[in-house]
Amino acid sequence: MYRLTAPVKNYAWGSTKLLADLTGQQPTETPQAEMWFGTHPTTPTTIEDGTPLAELIDLPYLVKLLAADQPLSIQAHPNVAQARAGYTAENATGLPLDDPKRVYRDANHKPELLVSLTDFTAMAGFRNPLESAETFASLARLVSNSELAATLDTMAHQLARGELKEVFAQLIEPSGAFWQTNGWTKAIFTSLEHNEPTDPHLRNALAAAKYHPNDPGALVTLLMHLIDLSPGDAIFIPSGTIHAYVSGLGLEIMATSDNVIRGGLTIKHIAIEELNSVVDYQPSPPPHLTPSVEYKHNAVVTHFQPPVKDFELTRYDLTADAYLSLPRHTNQIAVCTSGYGSLVSGEDCLEISAGTGIYLPPSQRPVEITASSNTVTVFIAGQPA
């Protein structure tokens, strides 16, 4: 077993408290957004002696602790065929992997599963366009600019006809009216703020606009499902699903990839044509994933099994002084998210606490999760058998 040192990504949308609270540290001055446990070449996790984990194993999945204090960029991820084609095409141009305009940083898809550790808010998938039509019609009645009101009213009628793709394009296209007409987006949200909306979609859009006042991406949020997760709830984001996390702390697992195609709420590169080529415009229900649960003596075992071959995730909640023995058939990453305990396998014993990550290679020896004098929660990521 190998204790891991996880690099922390300090993105602006991160939190100064959430990861610090999890690990029992003081709040940080710089927002902390993600802790990475995996072998992706852009952000290598290391073992205790400083050796990159990738020198021991090439994992098909990446585990993250994600902490958001403001909305992430509106984004989607490609499927495998799209990622391979895009990666090959960008390589052919000679564009470096770390270039800000690079879209495809590897040749893999990036389906992802998130399990909330705190109350968590996300946006994912397109809601019924008839519902969005009502929202845009209400905005049209709020604004005083007649041209803007007429544009919003037209978009409401388009949505009522199911023309979701066309409305989405008007909002994200740099040559479109919302980017070219100075102040339109800001005017909408100034009017909305004065009217103190009660609709949660409008309140969410208004909050996003405070961080990105001239970005029509705040209006794109009105086309998306707004999802409130309680601790322990999960969502699965397949390739092509438009999404953006809003706030909260979660544990995330995904295929090993860093292919993010953005469409708004960001100062990073926006790739409109690529986004349009990968997004699934079919409205669908919110992408909740329902786990299966086993109740054992002094433990609850929760299995999250998304419809992909790259990864699966299991959560183990043990009561005080309890223990549970598990086989080690595949390469696994264990991450403790609360409490204190240990992982024991043969003569090896590693103490764990919230934020600890452990690499578990396959072994004939089982691993035993042991709780100390309080409860402990451990997630173990692996591949389906």
C-alpha positions as CSV (number, residue, x, y, z in Angstrom):
1,M,0.0,0.0,0.0
2,Y,1.2,3.5,-0.8
3,R,0.3,6.7,0.8
4,L,-0.3,9.4,-1.8
5,T,0.5,13.1,-2.0
6,A,-2.2,14.8,-4.0
7,P,-1.5,18.0,-5.8
8,V,-4.0,20.8,-5.2
9,K,-5.3,23.0,-8.1
10,N,-5.9,26.6,-7.1
11,Y,-8.6,27.7,-9.5
12,A,-10.5,30.9,-8.9
13,W,-13.8,29.1,-8.5
14,G,-12.4,27.1,-5.5
15,S,-13.0,27.6,-1.8
16,T,-10.7,28.8,0.9
17,K,-12.6,26.7,3.5
18,L,-14.1,23.5,2.1
19,L,-10.9,21.4,1.6
20,A,-9.4,23.0,4.7
21,D,-12.4,22.1,6.8
22,L,-12.3,18.5,5.5
23,T,-8.6,18.0,6.4
24,G,-8.8,19.9,9.7
25,Q,-6.6,22.8,8.4
26,Q,-7.0,26.6,8.7
27,P,-8.7,28.4,5.8
28,T,-6.3,29.3,3.0
29,E,-5.7,32.7,1.4
30,T,-5.8,31.2,-2.1
31,P,-9.0,29.3,-3.2
32,Q,-8.4,25.5,-3.3
33,A,-10.4,23.8,-6.0
34,E,-9.3,20.2,-6.6
35,M,-7.1,17.5,-5.1
36,W,-6.0,15.0,-7.7
37,F,-5.4,11.3,-7.0
38,G,-4.3,9.6,-10.2
39,T,-1.8,9.4,-13.0
40,H,-2.8,12.1,-15.5
41,P,0.5,13.5,-16.9
42,T,-0.5,17.2,-16.4
43,T,-0.9,16.9,-12.6
44,P,0.9,13.8,-11.3
45,T,0.1,12.4,-7.9
46,T,3.2,11.1,-6.0
47,I,3.9,8.5,-3.4
48,E,5.6,9.4,-0.1
49,D,9.2,9.3,-1.5
50,G,8.3,11.7,-4.3
51,T,8.0,9.0,-7.0
52,P,5.1,9.8,-9.4
53,L,2.4,7.2,-9.1
54,A,2.4,6.9,-12.9
55,E,5.8,5.1,-12.6
56,L,4.0,2.3,-10.7
57,I,0.7,2.1,-12.6
58,D,-1.2,3.9,-15.4
59,L,-4.8,4.2,-14.0
60,P,-7.8,4.5,-16.3
61,Y,-9.5,6.7,-13.9
62,L,-8.8,9.9,-11.9
63,V,-10.2,10.7,-8.4
64,K,-10.7,14.2,-7.2
65,L,-11.9,16.1,-4.1
66,L,-13.7,19.1,-5.7
67,A,-14.5,22.2,-3.7
68,A,-16.5,25.0,-5.4
69,D,-17.4,28.4,-4.0
70,Q,-18.7,29.8,-7.3
71,P,-19.9,28.4,-10.6
72,L,-17.4,26.4,-12.8
73,S,-17.4,27.1,-16.5
74,I,-20.3,25.8,-18.6
75,Q,-18.7,22.8,-20.3
76,A,-19.1,19.4,-21.9
77,H,-16.7,16.5,-22.6
78,P,-16.1,14.5,-25.8
79,N,-16.6,10.8,-26.4
80,V,-13.6,8.6,-27.2
81,A,-13.9,9.0,-31.0
82,Q,-14.2,12.8,-30.7
83,A,-11.3,13.0,-28.3
84,R,-9.0,10.9,-30.5
85,A,-9.8,13.0,-33.6
86,G,-9.4,16.3,-31.8
87,Y,-6.2,15.3,-30.1
88,T,-4.7,14.1,-33.3
89,A,-5.8,17.3,-35.2
90,E,-4.3,19.6,-32.5
91,N,-1.1,17.7,-32.4
92,A,-0.8,18.1,-36.1
93,T,-0.9,21.9,-35.7
94,G,2.0,21.7,-33.2
95,L,0.0,23.4,-30.5
96,P,1.7,22.7,-27.2
97,L,-0.3,20.7,-24.6
98,D,-0.1,23.6,-22.1
99,D,-1.2,26.2,-24.6
100,P,-4.3,28.1,-23.2
101,K,-6.1,27.6,-26.6
102,R,-5.6,23.8,-26.5
103,V,-8.9,21.9,-26.2
104,Y,-7.8,18.3,-26.4
105,R,-5.0,17.5,-23.9
106,D,-5.3,13.8,-24.3
107,A,-7.2,11.2,-26.5
108,N,-9.7,10.0,-23.9
109,H,-13.3,10.6,-23.0
110,K,-14.2,12.1,-19.6
111,P,-17.4,10.7,-18.2
112,E,-17.6,11.6,-14.5
113,L,-19.4,10.7,-11.3
114,L,-19.7,13.1,-8.4
115,V,-20.8,12.1,-4.9
116,S,-21.7,15.1,-2.7
117,L,-19.9,15.4,0.7
118,T,-21.8,18.5,1.7
119,D,-24.9,20.2,0.3
120,F,-24.0,20.6,-3.3
121,T,-25.5,22.5,-6.2
122,A,-24.9,21.6,-9.9
123,M,-26.3,22.3,-13.3
124,A,-26.4,19.4,-15.7
125,G,-28.4,18.5,-18.9
126,F,-31.0,20.6,-20.7
127,R,-34.4,20.9,-19.1
128,N,-37.7,20.9,-21.0
129,P,-37.5,23.9,-23.4
130,L,-41.1,24.7,-22.6
131,E,-40.0,25.5,-19.1
132,S,-37.1,27.6,-20.3
133,A,-39.5,29.4,-22.7
134,E,-41.5,30.6,-19.7
135,T,-38.3,31.9,-18.0
136,F,-37.2,33.8,-21.1
137,A,-40.6,35.3,-21.5
138,S,-40.6,36.6,-18.0
139,L,-37.2,38.2,-18.6
140,A,-38.6,39.9,-21.7
141,R,-41.3,41.5,-19.5
142,L,-38.7,42.8,-17.1
143,V,-36.2,44.7,-19.3
144,S,-36.9,48.3,-20.5
145,N,-34.8,48.1,-23.7
146,S,-37.3,47.3,-26.5
147,E,-34.8,45.6,-28.8
148,L,-33.6,43.4,-26.0
149,A,-37.1,42.6,-24.9
150,A,-38.1,41.6,-28.5
151,T,-35.0,39.4,-28.7
152,L,-35.8,37.6,-25.5
153,D,-39.4,37.2,-26.5
154,T,-38.3,35.7,-29.8
155,M,-36.0,33.3,-28.0
156,A,-39.0,32.3,-25.7
157,H,-41.0,31.4,-28.8
158,Q,-38.1,29.5,-30.3
159,L,-37.8,27.5,-27.1
160,A,-41.6,26.8,-27.1
161,R,-41.1,25.3,-30.6
162,G,-38.3,23.1,-29.3
163,E,-35.5,25.1,-30.9
164,L,-33.1,24.6,-28.1
165,K,-29.9,24.3,-30.2
166,E,-30.7,27.6,-32.0
167,V,-31.2,29.5,-28.7
168,F,-28.1,28.0,-27.2
169,A,-26.1,29.1,-30.2
170,Q,-27.4,32.7,-30.0
171,L,-26.1,32.9,-26.4
172,I,-22.6,31.4,-26.8
173,E,-21.7,32.5,-30.4
174,P,-19.1,35.4,-30.1
175,S,-20.6,37.1,-33.2
176,G,-24.1,36.9,-31.8
177,A,-26.1,39.9,-30.4
178,F,-25.5,39.0,-26.7
179,W,-21.7,39.3,-27.2
180,Q,-21.7,42.1,-29.7
181,T,-24.4,44.4,-28.2
182,N,-22.7,46.1,-25.3
183,G,-24.4,45.7,-21.9
184,W,-27.3,43.5,-22.8
185,T,-26.5,40.7,-20.4
186,K,-25.7,43.1,-17.6
187,A,-29.0,45.0,-18.3
188,I,-31.0,41.8,-17.9
189,F,-29.5,40.9,-14.6
190,T,-29.7,44.5,-13.3
191,S,-33.4,44.4,-13.9
192,L,-33.7,41.0,-12.4
193,E,-31.8,42.0,-9.3
194,H,-34.2,44.9,-8.7
195,N,-37.2,42.5,-8.9
196,E,-35.7,40.0,-6.3
197,P,-36.7,36.8,-8.2
198,T,-38.0,33.8,-6.2
199,D,-37.6,31.3,-9.1
200,P,-34.5,29.2,-8.2
201,H,-33.3,29.1,-11.8
202,L,-33.3,32.9,-12.0
203,R,-31.7,33.3,-8.6
204,N,-28.9,30.9,-9.7
205,A,-28.4,32.8,-13.0
206,L,-28.3,36.1,-11.1
207,A,-25.6,34.6,-8.7
208,A,-23.5,33.5,-11.7
209,A,-23.9,37.0,-13.3
210,K,-22.3,38.6,-10.3
211,Y,-19.1,36.7,-11.1
212,H,-19.5,37.2,-14.9
213,P,-21.6,40.3,-15.4
214,N,-21.2,40.6,-19.2
215,D,-21.1,36.8,-20.0
216,P,-24.2,35.4,-21.6
217,G,-23.3,32.1,-20.1
218,A,-25.3,33.3,-17.1
219,L,-28.4,33.1,-19.4
220,V,-27.3,29.6,-20.7
221,T,-27.9,28.4,-17.1
222,L,-31.6,29.0,-17.6
223,L,-31.6,26.2,-20.2
224,M,-30.1,23.7,-17.8
225,H,-31.4,21.6,-14.9
226,L,-30.6,23.1,-11.5
227,I,-29.8,20.2,-9.1
228,D,-29.5,20.4,-5.3
229,L,-27.7,17.4,-3.8
230,S,-27.7,16.4,-0.1
231,P,-24.6,14.7,1.3
232,G,-24.3,11.2,-0.2
233,D,-26.3,12.0,-3.4
234,A,-24.7,11.3,-6.7
235,I,-24.9,12.5,-10.3
236,F,-23.3,10.9,-13.4
237,I,-22.3,13.1,-16.3
238,P,-21.8,11.2,-19.6
239,S,-20.0,12.5,-22.7
240,G,-21.8,15.3,-24.4
241,T,-23.8,16.5,-21.3
242,I,-23.7,20.2,-20.8
243,H,-23.0,20.9,-17.1
244,A,-21.4,23.2,-14.5
245,Y,-20.9,22.7,-10.8
246,V,-22.0,25.6,-8.7
247,S,-21.1,25.2,-5.0
248,G,-20.2,22.6,-2.4
249,L,-17.7,19.8,-1.7
250,G,-17.8,16.5,-3.5
251,L,-15.7,13.4,-4.4
252,E,-15.4,13.0,-8.1
253,I,-14.2,10.1,-10.3
254,M,-13.8,10.2,-14.0
255,A,-11.9,8.6,-16.9
256,T,-8.3,9.8,-16.9
257,S,-8.7,12.9,-19.1
258,D,-8.5,16.6,-18.9
259,N,-10.5,17.4,-22.0
260,V,-12.9,20.2,-21.1
261,I,-14.7,22.1,-23.9
262,R,-16.0,25.4,-22.4
263,G,-18.9,27.6,-23.5
264,G,-19.3,30.3,-20.9
265,L,-18.8,31.6,-17.3
266,T,-15.0,31.5,-17.8
267,I,-12.0,33.7,-18.7
268,K,-10.4,30.6,-20.3
269,H,-10.6,29.7,-24.0
270,I,-14.1,29.1,-25.3
271,A,-14.3,26.6,-28.2
272,I,-17.7,27.2,-29.8
273,E,-17.4,24.9,-32.8
274,E,-16.0,22.0,-30.7
275,L,-18.6,22.5,-28.0
276,N,-21.4,22.5,-30.6
277,S,-20.0,19.3,-32.1
278,V,-20.0,17.3,-28.8
279,V,-23.1,18.6,-27.0
280,D,-26.2,16.4,-26.8
281,Y,-29.1,18.8,-27.3
282,Q,-31.7,16.2,-26.3
283,P,-33.6,17.4,-23.1
284,S,-33.4,14.8,-20.4
285,P,-34.2,14.3,-16.7
286,P,-31.5,15.4,-14.2
287,P,-28.7,12.8,-14.3
288,H,-29.1,11.4,-10.8
289,L,-27.4,8.1,-10.2
290,T,-29.0,5.8,-7.6
291,P,-26.5,3.6,-5.8
292,S,-27.1,0.1,-4.3
293,V,-26.7,-0.2,-0.5
294,E,-25.6,-3.1,1.7
295,Y,-26.1,-3.0,5.4
296,K,-23.5,-5.1,7.2
297,H,-22.7,-5.5,10.9
298,N,-21.3,-2.1,12.0
299,A,-20.9,-0.9,8.4
300,V,-22.9,0.5,5.4
301,V,-21.5,-0.2,1.9
302,T,-22.8,2.0,-0.9
303,H,-22.0,1.0,-4.5
304,F,-22.0,3.6,-7.3
305,Q,-21.9,1.8,-10.6
306,P,-22.1,4.2,-13.6
307,P,-22.6,2.7,-17.1
308,V,-18.9,2.9,-18.1
309,K,-16.0,0.4,-18.0
310,D,-13.4,2.9,-16.8
311,F,-14.4,3.1,-13.1
312,E,-16.7,2.2,-10.3
313,L,-16.8,3.6,-6.8
314,T,-17.8,2.2,-3.4
315,R,-18.3,4.1,-0.1
316,Y,-17.7,2.4,3.2
317,D,-19.1,3.9,6.4
318,L,-17.9,2.2,9.6
319,T,-19.1,2.8,13.1
320,A,-16.6,3.3,15.9
321,D,-14.1,0.5,16.5
322,A,-15.6,-1.5,13.6
323,Y,-13.6,-3.2,10.8
324,L,-14.3,-4.6,7.4
325,S,-12.1,-6.9,5.2
326,L,-12.1,-6.4,1.4
327,P,-10.4,-8.2,-1.5
328,R,-7.8,-6.5,-3.7
329,H,-8.4,-7.8,-7.2
330,T,-7.7,-4.6,-9.1
331,N,-5.7,-1.4,-8.9
332,Q,-7.6,0.8,-6.4
333,I,-7.5,4.3,-4.9
334,A,-8.8,4.7,-1.4
335,V,-9.7,8.2,-0.1
336,C,-10.9,8.9,3.4
337,T,-13.4,11.7,3.7
338,S,-14.3,11.7,7.4
339,G,-13.1,10.3,10.7
340,Y,-10.0,8.4,11.7
341,G,-8.9,4.8,11.2
342,S,-6.4,2.7,9.4
343,L,-5.9,0.4,6.4
344,V,-4.3,-2.9,7.2
345,S,-3.0,-5.5,4.8
346,G,-0.6,-8.2,6.1
347,E,2.1,-6.4,8.0
348,D,1.3,-3.0,6.4
349,C,-0.7,-0.6,8.4
350,L,-1.4,3.0,7.3
351,E,-3.3,5.4,9.4
352,I,-6.0,7.5,7.6
353,S,-7.9,10.7,8.2
354,A,-10.0,13.0,6.1
355,G,-8.1,13.8,2.9
356,T,-5.8,10.8,3.0
357,G,-5.3,8.9,-0.3
358,I,-3.9,5.4,-0.6
359,Y,-3.0,3.4,-3.7
360,L,-3.9,-0.3,-3.3
361,P,-2.3,-2.5,-6.0
362,P,-3.8,-6.0,-6.6
363,S,-2.8,-8.5,-3.9
364,Q,-3.7,-11.9,-2.6
365,R,-3.8,-10.2,0.8
366,P,-7.1,-8.5,1.6
367,V,-7.2,-5.0,3.0
368,E,-9.0,-4.3,6.3
369,I,-10.6,-0.9,7.0
370,T,-10.6,-0.2,10.7
371,A,-12.4,2.7,12.4
372,S,-10.9,4.3,15.5
373,S,-13.0,5.4,18.4
374,N,-15.4,7.3,16.1
375,T,-16.9,6.7,12.7
376,V,-14.9,6.6,9.5
377,T,-15.8,7.0,5.8
378,V,-13.6,5.7,3.0
379,F,-14.3,5.7,-0.7
380,I,-12.5,3.1,-2.8
381,A,-12.3,3.6,-6.6
382,G,-11.5,0.8,-9.0
383,Q,-12.6,-0.8,-12.3
384,P,-15.6,-3.1,-12.7
385,A,-14.6,-6.8,-12.7
